[in-house]
Amino acid sequence: MKLFSNYPTEVIILLFLIITYVISGYEKISDWKGNVNFIKDHFQNSPFKNKVPFLLAILLIVEIIASILMIIGVYQLYTSETKEIALLGIELSAVSIIFMLIGQRLAKDYPGAMSLGVYFIITLSGVYLLNS
């Protein structure tokens, strides 16, 4: 299987992020109202408190697009060994993490912001590998 022999780390990082964002998107869609209520409570003392549904929808859209691009990217790595779409998807993944980091910091959820660092490091590793 040439996909794993030529790009093992890239594919594993992409699969990790695909699983993360597909499940995240599914959870947001399947319990939209619960997520909005939880996040409204979480951001009750932040400038985002009245814009939660709009911002959550933007985050959901970014996650879905990033997931689709990364899925296509894995396929392209396998079929033609091209990295551009995978790289675009993983870069969009980094943007979504930055969006979440901004929200966590404004909500003063410092442990939550810190936990995003792990995802960001994994994402940056993927960006680095797909860029080389």
Secondary structure, 3 states (H helix, E strand, C coil): CHHHHHCHHHHHHHHHHHHHHHHHHHHHHHCHHHHHHHHHHHCCCCCCCCCHHHHHHHHHHHHHHHHHHHHHHHHHHHHCCCCHHHHHHHHHHHHHHHHHHHHHHHCCCHHHHHHHHHHHHHHHHHHHHHHC
